[in-house]
């Protein structure tokens, strides 16, 4: 299993109308295929794609992973509406334009999948393909939703440092390598508190847009770990069926396959990207595996 931490790849900011977004930019020596733009989930950052960055670049594709508005290196707003899915999708499309590489492969992890989906629906010609990684058809529910509600309620009375102190007592957190714990704590504390609140509200209210996405005709991959506990595997498999999407289950992974099983995740993504770039319209990105 890989770990999440500071990236060795160049990190820079790209200026957008609403302010700069921080990006990790892993460029290949020789380019083959479209650029990949990766969008992290709720509480995440660009570093969540660090474990797959080398392999993607070695395969000839540029990988640009972003911090969404308010996350880690991207300044945020105190206005909760700034973190609505449609607003974040507009940021994503503007950033893709700023890269100047033409249509891109979008990869969205968890909440980032909802944002990437909204961008694909809003402007299909900007997208070669869409990979939904550990994401779902609509708002989260069950225990995952309760965790988000709990965090939002804590934000009303506690500082991020106080919340981090409380989380550090969890045996699962304490068992992580010291470097990982330090990075995750730093990321949690420097991310804008309003982004947790605003994205939390968004992930609890997202409507089902599977039909809208299917109508774009874009190639879609649904990929998740076998032990995903946010959107359950059965929910994601049903979404893939409704989309007519390729479906891959990553063995030995849970909610973060790019971190937990990077080699298997990259293999699935590469296969999907190649098919999306070379297959005839109407056949690209279809089929069920895993």
Backbone as CSV, one residue per row, in Angstrom:
resi,resn,N_x,N_y,N_z,CA_x,CA_y,CA_z,C_x,C_y,C_z
1,UNK,0.838,-1.196,0.000,0.000,0.000,0.000,0.871,1.244,0.000
2,UNK,0.516,2.203,-0.834,1.234,3.468,-0.864,0.728,4.381,0.247
3,UNK,1.401,5.500,0.418,0.969,6.479,1.409,0.776,7.820,0.726
4,UNK,-0.020,8.659,1.352,-0.253,10.003,0.836,0.671,10.965,1.565
5,UNK,1.354,11.796,0.812,2.245,12.768,1.406,2.642,13.805,0.380
6,UNK,3.534,14.723,0.737,3.966,15.749,-0.203,4.501,15.140,-1.492
7,UNK,4.204,15.769,-2.607,4.580,15.219,-3.912,5.977,15.645,-4.316
8,UNK,6.657,14.774,-5.073,7.951,15.143,-5.640,7.781,15.824,-6.992
9,UNK,6.562,15.827,-7.517,6.288,16.455,-8.800,6.060,17.957,-8.616
10,UNK,6.264,18.738,-9.665,6.073,20.189,-9.542,4.653,20.540,-9.089
11,UNK,4.569,21.457,-8.158,3.284,21.976,-7.685,3.266,23.471,-7.980
12,UNK,2.203,23.925,-8.621,2.108,25.349,-8.960,0.654,25.775,-8.870
13,UNK,0.428,27.051,-9.051,-0.939,27.576,-9.035,-1.306,28.080,-10.418
14,UNK,-2.518,27.773,-10.822,-3.058,28.269,-12.085,-4.147,29.282,-11.754
15,UNK,-4.012,30.489,-12.265,-4.950,31.564,-11.924,-6.242,31.436,-12.715
16,UNK,-7.355,31.444,-12.002,-8.686,31.418,-12.596,-9.422,32.693,-12.205
17,UNK,-10.604,32.880,-12.763,-11.372,34.088,-12.463,-11.661,34.222,-10.977
18,UNK,-11.939,33.088,-10.309,-12.294,33.122,-8.889,-11.079,33.028,-7.980
19,UNK,-9.892,32.959,-8.559,-8.675,32.838,-7.763,-7.856,31.642,-8.225
20,UNK,-6.664,31.458,-7.657,-5.779,30.392,-8.119,-6.168,29.021,-7.572
21,UNK,-5.866,27.988,-8.360,-5.975,26.604,-7.903,-4.585,25.986,-7.924
22,UNK,-4.236,25.269,-6.868,-2.968,24.560,-6.801,-3.076,23.251,-7.564
23,UNK,-2.035,22.918,-8.318,-2.039,21.679,-9.094,-0.703,20.960,-8.956
24,UNK,-0.770,19.656,-8.996,0.400,18.787,-9.147,0.473,18.452,-10.625
25,UNK,1.627,18.655,-11.232,1.758,18.494,-12.677,2.850,17.470,-12.981
26,UNK,2.443,16.263,-13.363,3.383,15.196,-13.700,3.393,15.029,-15.214
27,UNK,4.465,15.484,-15.849,4.535,15.481,-17.309,5.428,14.350,-17.807
28,UNK,5.035,13.682,-18.891,5.862,12.617,-19.462,6.979,13.185,-20.320
29,UNK,7.995,12.379,-20.578,9.053,12.805,-21.489,8.519,12.916,-22.917
30,UNK,7.694,11.942,-23.302,7.060,11.949,-24.618,5.577,11.714,-24.431
31,UNK,4.771,12.604,-24.958,3.323,12.491,-24.741,2.663,11.496,-25.676
32,UNK,1.758,10.713,-25.088,0.920,9.792,-25.847,-0.498,9.952,-25.315
33,UNK,-1.393,10.459,-26.115,-2.776,10.582,-25.672,-3.067,11.876,-24.938
34,UNK,-4.312,11.989,-24.505,-4.807,13.220,-23.894,-4.319,13.381,-22.461
35,UNK,-4.295,14.626,-22.021,-3.957,14.950,-20.634,-5.039,14.415,-19.700
36,UNK,-4.606,14.012,-18.510,-5.503,13.529,-17.456,-5.622,14.614,-16.392
37,UNK,-6.838,14.988,-16.045,-7.073,15.950,-14.963,-7.821,15.224,-13.848
38,UNK,-7.228,15.209,-12.655,-7.748,14.423,-11.535,-8.270,15.335,-10.428
39,UNK,-9.453,14.996,-9.921,-10.170,15.842,-8.967,-10.365,15.088,-7.652
40,UNK,-9.839,15.593,-6.540,-9.933,14.883,-5.264,-11.304,15.020,-4.617
41,UNK,-11.504,14.215,-3.600,-12.786,14.192,-2.910,-12.859,15.120,-1.712
42,UNK,-13.942,15.019,-1.000,-14.206,15.751,0.238,-13.092,15.414,1.231
43,UNK,-12.469,16.421,1.817,-11.323,16.341,2.737,-10.027,15.945,2.027
44,UNK,-10.023,15.801,0.694,-8.841,15.336,-0.027,-8.010,16.472,-0.592
45,UNK,-7.058,16.098,-1.464,-6.197,17.063,-2.142,-5.526,16.371,-3.312
46,UNK,-4.776,17.143,-4.074,-4.062,16.630,-5.245,-3.134,15.472,-4.904
47,UNK,-2.625,15.447,-3.668,-1.684,14.404,-3.261,-2.317,13.013,-3.233
48,UNK,-3.642,12.942,-3.245,-4.309,11.638,-3.283,-4.027,10.902,-4.583
49,UNK,-3.536,11.629,-5.598,-3.192,11.009,-6.877,-1.676,10.856,-7.037
50,UNK,-0.911,11.284,-6.019,0.529,11.156,-6.077,1.007,9.725,-6.310
51,UNK,0.403,8.709,-5.663,0.875,7.339,-5.854,0.741,6.802,-7.277
52,UNK,-0.105,7.434,-8.112,-0.232,6.951,-9.488,0.420,7.900,-10.491
53,UNK,0.955,9.018,-10.027,1.460,10.046,-10.937,2.614,9.536,-11.789
54,UNK,3.574,8.856,-11.177,4.726,8.371,-11.937,4.297,7.406,-13.034
55,UNK,3.442,6.457,-12.670,3.028,5.442,-13.636,2.244,6.052,-14.788
56,UNK,1.396,7.030,-14.492,0.642,7.694,-15.559,1.591,8.433,-16.493
57,UNK,2.540,9.165,-15.925,3.499,9.920,-16.743,4.406,8.975,-17.541
58,UNK,4.813,7.887,-16.912,5.662,6.920,-17.618,4.932,6.289,-18.799
59,UNK,3.610,6.240,-18.702,2.813,5.722,-19.807,2.582,6.737,-20.911
60,UNK,3.111,7.960,-20.744,3.049,8.956,-21.804,1.963,9.995,-21.666
61,UNK,1.233,9.978,-20.548,0.165,10.966,-20.375,0.527,11.968,-19.277
62,UNK,0.204,13.220,-19.525,0.363,14.249,-18.515,-0.759,14.104,-17.493
63,UNK,-0.398,14.114,-16.206,-1.382,14.065,-15.129,-1.351,15.378,-14.377
64,UNK,-2.486,16.056,-14.359,-2.639,17.285,-13.589,-3.683,17.014,-12.517
65,UNK,-3.241,16.952,-11.264,-4.153,16.729,-10.135,-4.327,18.050,-9.403
66,UNK,-5.550,18.356,-9.014,-5.840,19.685,-8.472,-6.242,19.640,-7.004
67,UNK,-6.036,20.772,-6.334,-6.731,21.067,-5.080,-7.968,21.874,-5.460
68,UNK,-9.138,21.374,-5.122,-10.337,22.153,-5.391,-10.355,23.390,-4.489
69,UNK,-11.273,24.283,-4.802,-11.404,25.528,-4.058,-11.396,25.255,-2.548
70,UNK,-10.484,25.884,-1.824,-10.420,25.756,-0.374,-9.578,24.604,0.130
71,UNK,-9.159,23.688,-0.751,-8.395,22.526,-0.315,-6.889,22.820,-0.301
72,UNK,-6.232,22.528,0.770,-4.782,22.587,0.928,-4.157,23.838,0.298
73,UNK,-3.686,23.760,-0.963,-2.983,24.874,-1.575,-3.834,25.839,-2.351
74,UNK,-5.144,25.614,-2.416,-6.049,26.511,-3.154,-6.830,27.373,-2.174
75,UNK,-6.731,28.691,-2.284,-7.481,29.558,-1.367,-8.982,29.300,-1.453
76,UNK,-9.642,29.463,-0.332,-11.083,29.232,-0.278,-11.849,30.506,0.010
77,UNK,-13.153,30.342,0.133,-14.064,31.446,0.430,-14.870,31.093,1.667
78,UNK,-15.303,32.111,2.398,-16.191,31.875,3.530,-17.637,31.663,3.090
79,UNK,-17.915,31.914,1.817,-19.250,31.755,1.250,-19.474,30.281,0.917
80,UNK,-20.393,29.618,1.618,-20.611,28.180,1.413,-21.083,27.868,0.001
81,UNK,-21.728,28.822,-0.660,-22.212,28.557,-2.021,-21.052,28.397,-3.003
82,UNK,-19.853,28.845,-2.619,-18.684,28.695,-3.489,-18.296,27.241,-3.672
83,UNK,-18.810,26.364,-2.799,-18.445,24.954,-2.832,-19.559,24.079,-3.392
84,UNK,-20.550,24.700,-4.000,-21.585,23.938,-4.688,-20.965,23.195,-5.859
85,UNK,-21.518,22.049,-6.188,-20.956,21.216,-7.252,-20.823,21.990,-8.557
86,UNK,-21.834,22.744,-8.931,-21.796,23.470,-10.200,-20.704,24.536,-10.209
87,UNK,-20.473,25.190,-9.068,-19.415,26.201,-8.995,-18.043,25.542,-9.128
88,UNK,-17.852,24.413,-8.469,-16.579,23.706,-8.544,-16.362,23.122,-9.935
89,UNK,-17.445,22.677,-10.581,-17.336,22.178,-11.955,-16.924,23.290,-12.911
90,UNK,-17.411,24.502,-12.668,-17.010,25.645,-13.497,-15.521,25.937,-13.324
91,UNK,-15.025,25.840,-12.078,-13.580,25.969,-11.836,-12.821,24.935,-12.660
92,UNK,-13.295,23.707,-12.623,-12.608,22.606,-13.301,-12.535,22.842,-14.802
93,UNK,-13.624,23.262,-15.393,-13.633,23.511,-16.838,-12.726,24.683,-17.203
94,UNK,-12.722,25.719,-16.370,-11.840,26.856,-16.640,-10.380,26.427,-16.550
95,UNK,-10.069,25.588,-15.577,-8.703,25.094,-15.454,-8.303,24.254,-16.665
96,UNK,-9.206,23.384,-17.125,-8.910,22.578,-18.315,-8.609,23.478,-19.514
97,UNK,-9.372,24.546,-19.658,-9.107,25.503,-20.736,-7.723,26.129,-20.572
98,UNK,-7.374,26.473,-19.326,-6.101,27.138,-19.072,-4.903,26.232,-19.375
99,UNK,-5.083,24.924,-19.259,-3.988,23.999,-19.554,-3.609,24.051,-21.030
100,UNK,-4.593,24.314,-21.890,-4.325,24.443,-23.313,-4.008,23.149,-24.024
101,UNK,-4.409,22.018,-23.446,-4.107,20.713,-24.030,-5.282,20.103,-24.796
102,UNK,-6.369,20.843,-24.930,-7.536,20.286,-25.614,-8.356,19.405,-24.690
103,UNK,-9.256,18.591,-25.249,-10.106,17.724,-24.424,-9.277,16.804,-23.533
104,UNK,-9.767,16.551,-22.324,-9.005,15.821,-21.311,-9.760,14.581,-20.834
105,UNK,-9.006,13.670,-20.250,-9.589,12.579,-19.477,-9.822,13.110,-18.064
106,UNK,-11.046,13.110,-17.590,-11.333,13.510,-16.217,-11.373,12.281,-15.318
107,UNK,-10.751,12.395,-14.141,-10.825,11.368,-13.104,-11.303,12.049,-11.841
108,UNK,-12.428,11.610,-11.303,-12.962,12.209,-10.092,-13.065,11.188,-8.984
109,UNK,-12.413,11.471,-7.858,-12.471,10.559,-6.715,-13.540,11.026,-5.721
110,UNK,-14.460,10.142,-5.380,-15.475,10.394,-4.363,-16.268,11.664,-4.690
111,UNK,-16.266,12.670,-3.811,-16.969,13.913,-4.118,-16.446,14.539,-5.398
112,UNK,-15.156,14.356,-5.659,-14.580,14.856,-6.909,-15.231,14.243,-8.129
113,UNK,-15.772,13.029,-7.987,-16.499,12.411,-9.086,-17.778,13.162,-9.409
114,UNK,-18.442,13.683,-8.384,-19.658,14.471,-8.623,-19.316,15.768,-9.354
115,UNK,-18.171,16.362,-8.987,-17.738,17.595,-9.641,-17.344,17.315,-11.090
116,UNK,-16.539,16.272,-11.307,-16.120,15.920,-12.672,-17.328,15.559,-13.529
117,UNK,-18.291,14.859,-12.957,-19.510,14.511,-13.686,-20.255,15.760,-14.123
118,UNK,-20.383,16.737,-13.221,-21.083,17.976,-13.559,-20.364,18.713,-14.690
119,UNK,-19.023,18.700,-14.670,-18.262,19.345,-15.743,-18.490,18.638,-17.067
120,UNK,-18.508,17.308,-17.046,-18.721,16.535,-18.271,-20.114,16.778,-18.842
121,UNK,-21.103,16.866,-17.979,-22.471,17.126,-18.429,-22.588,18.545,-18.992
122,UNK,-21.916,19.487,-18.339,-22.007,20.886,-18.768,-21.353,21.119,-20.122
123,UNK,-20.228,20.419,-20.372,-19.515,20.655,-21.627,-18.847,19.365,-22.120
124,UNK,-19.612,18.451,-22.699,-19.045,17.176,-23.160,-17.879,17.313,-24.133
125,UNK,-17.860,18.297,-25.056,-16.722,18.370,-25.986,-15.373,18.618,-25.325
126,UNK,-15.371,19.082,-24.071,-14.119,19.331,-23.361,-13.524,18.061,-22.773
127,UNK,-14.260,16.956,-22.887,-13.909,15.727,-22.179,-13.750,14.572,-23.161
128,UNK,-12.645,13.831,-23.025,-12.452,12.601,-23.806,-13.143,11.441,-23.116
129,UNK,-12.973,11.368,-21.796,-13.583,10.301,-21.016,-13.721,10.759,-19.573
130,UNK,-14.514,10.008,-18.812,-14.731,10.303,-17.399,-14.580,9.019,-16.594
131,UNK,-13.666,9.030,-15.624,-13.514,7.914,-14.698,-14.053,8.336,-13.339
132,UNK,-15.064,7.627,-12.870,-15.656,7.877,-11.560,-15.039,6.876,-10.587
133,UNK,-14.189,7.358,-9.712,-13.451,6.496,-8.787,-14.053,6.589,-7.394
134,UNK,-14.647,5.493,-6.947,-15.256,5.463,-5.618,-16.256,6.597,-5.448
135,UNK,-17.021,6.842,-6.488,-18.041,7.879,-6.472,-19.393,7.223,-6.712
136,UNK,-20.448,8.007,-6.707,-21.769,7.399,-6.803,-22.750,8.189,-7.631
137,UNK,-23.979,7.701,-7.708,-24.981,8.316,-8.575,-25.658,9.546,-7.987
138,UNK,-25.596,9.672,-6.653,-26.329,10.749,-5.980,-25.709,10.937,-4.599
139,UNK,-26.416,11.640,-3.723,-25.900,11.937,-2.388,-25.538,10.664,-1.623
140,UNK,-24.550,10.779,-0.741,-24.199,9.652,0.114,-25.279,9.455,1.179
141,UNK,-25.301,8.263,1.735,-26.253,7.954,2.798,-25.597,7.094,3.855
142,UNK,-26.395,6.589,4.780,-25.916,5.660,5.782,-24.844,6.233,6.684
143,UNK,-23.881,5.378,7.063,-22.827,5.775,7.997,-21.948,6.875,7.429
144,UNK,-21.723,6.856,6.100,-20.895,7.895,5.483,-21.538,9.262,5.643
145,UNK,-22.842,9.325,5.450,-23.549,10.598,5.614,-23.493,11.066,7.068
146,UNK,-23.583,10.140,7.984,-23.521,10.513,9.400,-22.152,11.093,9.748
147,UNK,-21.103,10.545,9.160,-19.762,11.085,9.419,-19.654,12.529,8.931
148,UNK,-20.234,12.806,7.771,-20.200,14.169,7.241,-21.021,15.104,8.131
149,UNK,-22.198,14.653,8.543,-23.036,15.488,9.426,-22.327,15.772,10.750
150,UNK,-21.635,14.775,11.267,-20.902,14.965,12.525,-19.814,16.010,12.365
151,UNK,-19.040,15.933,11.281,-17.994,16.923,11.044,-18.596,18.315,10.917
152,UNK,-19.687,18.437,10.181,-20.296,19.765,10.005,-20.788,20.323,11.338
153,UNK,-21.315,19.466,12.201,-21.774,19.944,13.509,-20.587,20.358,14.380
154,UNK,-19.477,19.641,14.287,-18.276,20.019,15.036,-17.754,21.377,14.608
155,UNK,-17.822,21.657,13.305,-17.306,22.914,12.787,-18.005,24.125,13.399
156,UNK,-19.216,23.920,13.881,-19.978,25.033,14.456,-19.435,25.463,15.813
157,UNK,-18.707,24.554,16.510,-18.273,24.865,17.876,-16.791,24.605,18.126
158,UNK,-16.087,24.009,17.162,-14.697,23.616,17.387,-13.800,24.146,16.270
159,UNK,-12.530,24.367,16.599,-11.559,24.725,15.581,-11.085,23.458,14.869
160,UNK,-10.443,23.639,13.717,-9.917,22.484,13.001,-8.838,21.774,13.826
161,UNK,-8.053,22.526,14.584,-7.031,21.920,15.437,-7.678,21.056,16.513
162,UNK,-8.746,21.536,17.098,-9.445,20.749,18.128,-10.036,19.478,17.535
163,UNK,-10.583,19.572,16.332,-11.135,18.384,15.677,-10.013,17.403,15.355
164,UNK,-8.874,17.913,14.890,-7.730,17.055,14.576,-7.208,16.363,15.831
165,UNK,-7.188,17.070,16.953,-6.757,16.469,18.221,-7.666,15.306,18.594
166,UNK,-8.951,15.483,18.390,-9.915,14.434,18.702,-9.720,13.234,17.778
167,UNK,-9.518,13.509,16.495,-9.333,12.423,15.532,-8.062,11.632,15.816
168,UNK,-7.037,12.292,16.350,-5.756,11.628,16.614,-5.875,10.527,17.648
169,UNK,-6.938,10.545,18.428,-7.128,9.503,19.452,-7.677,8.207,18.863
170,UNK,-8.163,8.275,17.622,-8.703,7.081,16.970,-7.560,6.089,16.740
171,UNK,-7.695,4.833,17.204,-6.619,3.843,17.023,-6.231,3.634,15.562
172,UNK,-7.199,3.730,14.646,-6.890,3.553,13.223,-5.991,4.679,12.727
173,UNK,-6.248,5.893,13.188,-5.403,7.038,12.821,-4.020,6.890,13.446
174,UNK,-3.978,6.495,14.703,-2.706,6.367,15.406,-1.812,5.292,14.808
175,UNK,-2.406,4.313,14.119,-1.636,3.215,13.545,-0.948,3.583,12.229
176,UNK,-1.280,4.720,11.664,-0.660,5.121,10.399,0.789,5.543,10.612
177,UNK,1.628,5.444,9.569,3.007,5.920,9.700,3.047,7.384,10.109
178,UNK,4.079,7.745,10.875,4.165,9.105,11.411,4.137,10.159,10.313
179,UNK,4.849,9.919,9.203,4.880,10.886,8.104,3.490,11.092,7.514
180,UNK,2.737,9.990,7.389,1.380,10.081,6.851,0.482,10.854,7.797
181,UNK,0.579,10.540,9.093,-0.236,11.258,10.081,0.055,12.746,10.044
182,UNK,1.324,13.093,9.939,1.703,14.510,9.942,1.145,15.227,8.724
183,UNK,1.256,14.581,7.556,0.742,15.226,6.348,-0.772,15.376,6.412
184,UNK,-1.471,14.310,6.796,-2.939,14.361,6.818,-3.439,15.397,7.816
185,UNK,-2.747,15.501,8.944,-3.146,16.527,9.919,-2.913,17.917,9.358
186,UNK,-1.751,18.130,8.761,-1.465,19.435,8.155,-2.520,19.773,7.113
187,UNK,-2.829,18.822,6.246,-3.830,19.073,5.209,-5.177,19.430,5.814
188,UNK,-5.577,18.707,6.834,-6.872,18.969,7.460,-6.917,20.366,8.066
189,UNK,-5.842,20.774,8.705,-5.849,22.051,9.418,-5.716,23.256,8.511
190,UNK,-5.046,23.112,7.351,-4.867,24.281,6.474,-5.972,24.394,5.424
191,UNK,-6.740,23.342,5.235,-7.892,23.425,4.332,-8.939,24.350,4.953
192,UNK,-9.615,25.119,4.123,-10.600,26.078,4.623,-11.758,25.366,5.310
193,UNK,-12.066,25.782,6.526,-13.166,25.156,7.258,-14.474,25.253,6.473
194,UNK,-14.661,26.379,5.785,-15.890,26.556,5.009,-15.996,25.533,3.892
195,UNK,-14.853,25.051,3.370,-14.925,24.053,2.299,-15.473,22.743,2.827
196,UNK,-15.094,22.368,4.064,-15.667,21.159,4.656,-17.177,21.307,4.825
197,UNK,-17.582,22.471,5.268,-19.007,22.721,5.487,-19.767,22.757,4.159
198,UNK,-19.226,23.513,3.193,-19.906,23.655,1.908,-19.901,22.383,1.089
199,UNK,-18.757,21.712,0.991,-18.718,20.444,0.257,-19.526,19.373,0.984
200,UNK,-19.505,19.436,2.314,-20.328,18.493,3.080,-21.797,18.649,2.767
201,UNK,-22.260,19.908,2.693,-23.657,20.147,2.334,-23.947,19.621,0.934
202,UNK,-22.995,19.813,0.007,-23.193,19.400,-1.382,-23.250,17.884,-1.525
203,UNK,-22.387,17.169,-0.808,-22.350,15.717,-0.954,-23.567,15.049,-0.308
204,UNK,-24.220,15.787,0.587,-25.438,15.273,1.223,-26.704,15.589,0.421
205,UNK,-26.566,16.393,-0.627,-27.750,16.862,-1.356,-27.699,16.588,-2.853
206,UNK,-26.647,15.956,-3.360,-26.485,15.780,-4.805,-27.617,14.930,-5.394
207,UNK,-28.265,15.404,-6.462,-29.317,14.606,-7.108,-28.715,13.522,-7.999
208,UNK,-29.539,12.583,-8.389,-29.120,11.525,-9.311,-29.058,12.115,-10.725
209,UNK,-27.859,12.119,-11.319,-27.683,12.682,-12.666,-27.160,11.636,-13.653
210,UNK,-27.404,10.376,-13.346,-26.905,9.295,-14.190,-27.464,9.406,-15.605
211,UNK,-28.745,9.688,-15.725,-29.359,9.818,-17.043,-28.749,10.937,-17.857
212,UNK,-28.479,12.071,-17.196,-27.853,13.199,-17.895,-26.458,12.836,-18.386
213,UNK,-25.701,12.126,-17.551,-24.353,11.739,-17.960,-24.408,10.755,-19.122
214,UNK,-25.288,9.786,-19.045,-25.376,8.809,-20.134,-25.731,9.500,-21.454
215,UNK,-26.568,10.513,-21.381,-27.005,11.186,-22.608,-25.874,11.927,-23.309
216,UNK,-24.763,12.185,-22.606,-23.627,12.847,-23.261,-22.934,11.922,-24.257
217,UNK,-23.061,10.614,-24.074,-22.370,9.656,-24.932,-20.895,9.487,-24.622
218,UNK,-20.412,10.113,-23.550,-18.996,10.009,-23.199,-18.653,8.621,-22.658
219,UNK,-17.449,8.120,-22.945,-16.996,6.884,-22.313,-16.836,7.092,-20.810
220,UNK,-17.356,6.172,-20.026,-17.299,6.286,-18.564,-16.751,4.995,-17.965
221,UNK,-15.883,5.150,-16.987,-15.389,4.036,-16.180,-15.861,4.240,-14.751
222,UNK,-16.418,3.195,-14.159,-16.736,3.185,-12.731,-15.751,2.225,-12.077
223,UNK,-14.918,2.736,-11.174,-13.892,1.922,-10.540,-13.878,2.212,-9.042
224,UNK,-13.786,1.163,-8.247,-13.756,1.338,-6.794,-13.076,0.141,-6.144
225,UNK,-12.705,0.306,-4.882,-12.145,-0.800,-4.121,-13.223,-1.761,-3.683
226,UNK,-12.838,-3.013,-3.509,-13.820,-4.020,-3.123,-14.419,-3.739,-1.745
227,UNK,-13.700,-2.989,-0.904,-14.192,-2.697,0.435,-14.693,-1.283,0.614
228,UNK,-15.101,-0.619,-0.461,-15.573,0.767,-0.361,-16.745,0.856,0.614
229,UNK,-16.677,1.830,1.529,-17.731,1.979,2.536,-18.389,3.353,2.486
230,UNK,-18.216,4.078,1.375,-18.877,5.374,1.237,-20.093,5.206,0.334
231,UNK,-19.874,5.097,-0.974,-20.938,4.561,-1.822,-20.668,3.064,-1.918
232,UNK,-21.580,2.246,-1.484,-21.327,0.813,-1.409,-21.134,0.215,-2.796
233,UNK,-20.353,-0.874,-2.902,-20.101,-1.495,-4.197,-21.359,-1.787,-5.005
234,UNK,-22.416,-2.259,-4.361,-23.644,-2.566,-5.101,-24.235,-1.322,-5.738
235,UNK,-24.119,-0.180,-5.066,-24.636,1.081,-5.600,-23.820,1.500,-6.820
236,UNK,-22.505,1.339,-6.731,-21.660,1.738,-7.852,-21.816,0.787,-9.038
237,UNK,-21.998,-0.468,-8.758,-22.210,-1.412,-9.859,-23.519,-1.105,-10.586
238,UNK,-24.556,-0.790,-9.827,-25.835,-0.430,-10.446,-25.677,0.834,-11.282
239,UNK,-24.908,1.804,-10.796,-24.666,3.019,-11.565,-23.972,2.686,-12.876
240,UNK,-22.976,1.807,-12.823,-22.271,1.416,-14.041,-23.210,0.764,-15.038
241,UNK,-24.102,-0.075,-14.545,-25.079,-0.726,-15.425,-25.972,0.305,-16.092
242,UNK,-26.449,1.266,-15.321,-27.324,2.304,-15.864,-26.603,3.176,-16.885
243,UNK,-25.294,3.355,-16.697,-24.509,4.179,-17.612,-24.046,3.405,-18.844
244,UNK,-24.092,2.077,-18.783,-23.465,1.278,-19.827,-21.960,1.452,-19.785
245,UNK,-21.422,1.644,-18.572,-20.016,1.978,-18.383,-19.177,0.745,-18.142
246,UNK,-17.881,0.891,-18.374,-16.943,-0.127,-17.928,-16.933,-0.112,-16.403
247,UNK,-16.787,-1.286,-15.807,-16.862,-1.411,-14.352,-15.706,-2.266,-13.859
248,UNK,-14.912,-1.725,-12.937,-13.751,-2.428,-12.408,-13.754,-2.356,-10.880
249,UNK,-13.577,-3.501,-10.247,-13.412,-3.583,-8.800,-11.936,-3.863,-8.511
250,UNK,-11.318,-3.029,-7.697,-9.904,-3.185,-7.363,-9.790,-4.003,-6.077
251,UNK,-9.255,-5.197,-6.211,-9.110,-6.076,-5.055,-8.106,-5.506,-4.062
252,UNK,-8.406,-5.677,-2.779,-7.503,-5.226,-1.735,-7.560,-3.744,-1.448
253,UNK,-8.491,-3.041,-2.080,-8.633,-1.600,-1.854,-9.980,-1.308,-1.210
254,UNK,-10.082,-0.144,-0.624,-11.346,0.302,-0.024,-11.833,1.537,-0.778
255,UNK,-11.820,2.706,-0.118,-12.373,3.895,-0.753,-11.354,4.668,-1.582
256,UNK,-10.066,4.347,-1.447,-9.035,5.122,-2.149,-8.101,4.205,-2.935
257,UNK,-8.578,3.595,-4.018,-7.751,2.630,-4.749,-6.471,3.212,-5.325
258,UNK,-6.459,4.509,-5.668,-5.238,5.105,-6.208,-4.124,5.133,-5.173
259,UNK,-4.477,5.150,-3.905,-3.502,5.110,-2.814,-3.264,3.674,-2.363
260,UNK,-4.340,2.920,-2.239,-4.258,1.585,-1.641,-3.741,0.518,-2.599
261,UNK,-4.063,0.634,-3.872,-3.606,-0.317,-4.888,-3.304,0.442,-6.181
262,UNK,-2.246,1.265,-6.161,-1.987,2.137,-7.312,-1.717,1.392,-8.614
263,UNK,-0.977,0.292,-8.571,-0.641,-0.412,-9.813,-1.888,-0.943,-10.504
264,UNK,-2.766,-1.572,-9.746,-3.999,-2.106,-10.328,-4.903,-0.987,-10.819
265,UNK,-4.904,0.124,-10.101,-5.733,1.266,-10.494,-5.244,1.868,-11.807
266,UNK,-3.931,2.055,-11.927,-3.377,2.610,-13.159,-3.622,1.669,-14.334
267,UNK,-3.499,0.378,-14.108,-3.751,-0.580,-15.191,-5.171,-0.425,-15.731
268,UNK,-6.146,-0.322,-14.833,-7.535,-0.159,-15.262,-7.731,1.168,-15.991
269,UNK,-7.129,2.239,-15.475,-7.272,3.550,-16.100,-6.629,3.577,-17.479
270,UNK,-5.419,3.047,-17.597,-4.744,3.050,-18.893,-5.554,2.308,-19.951
271,UNK,-6.063,1.154,-19.591,-6.856,0.373,-20.535,-8.081,1.163,-20.988
272,UNK,-8.711,1.812,-20.038,-9.905,2.600,-20.332,-9.573,3.807,-21.202
273,UNK,-8.501,4.524,-20.861,-8.118,5.702,-21.645,-7.787,5.323,-23.084
274,UNK,-7.049,4.254,-23.258,-6.679,3.826,-24.610,-7.918,3.490,-25.431
275,UNK,-8.870,2.797,-24.815,-10.108,2.453,-25.520,-10.911,3.696,-25.849
276,UNK,-10.925,4.656,-24.932,-11.686,5.887,-25.163,-11.102,6.698,-26.310
277,UNK,-9.782,6.619,-26.480,-9.122,7.395,-27.529,-9.169,6.715,-28.895
278,UNK,-9.280,5.389,-28.910,-9.165,4.672,-30.178,-10.440,3.986,-30.636
279,UNK,-11.375,3.730,-29.711,-12.594,3.011,-30.087,-13.556,3.877,-30.857
280,UNK,-14.402,3.266,-31.698,-15.386,4.035,-32.459,-16.476,4.594,-31.562
281,UNK,-17.075,5.734,-31.915,-18.175,6.304,-31.132,-19.281,5.272,-30.943
282,UNK,-19.855,5.271,-29.754,-20.939,4.348,-29.459,-20.450,3.037,-28.883
283,UNK,-19.122,2.753,-28.990,-18.583,1.523,-28.439,-17.514,1.784,-27.391
284,UNK,-16.971,3.019,-27.361,-15.882,3.307,-26.439,-16.370,3.330,-25.003
285,UNK,-15.551,2.698,-24.145,-15.821,2.788,-22.727,-16.970,1.936,-22.256
286,UNK,-17.483,1.006,-23.062,-18.582,0.176,-22.625,-18.065,-1.179,-22.195
287,UNK,-18.899,-1.894,-21.467,-18.545,-3.226,-21.045,-18.396,-3.296,-19.540
288,UNK,-18.525,-4.489,-18.977,-18.464,-4.672,-17.537,-17.351,-5.658,-17.223
289,UNK,-16.447,-5.283,-16.327,-15.404,-6.195,-15.876,-15.330,-6.127,-14.369
290,UNK,-14.570,-7.046,-13.786,-14.383,-7.014,-12.340,-15.434,-7.795,-11.612
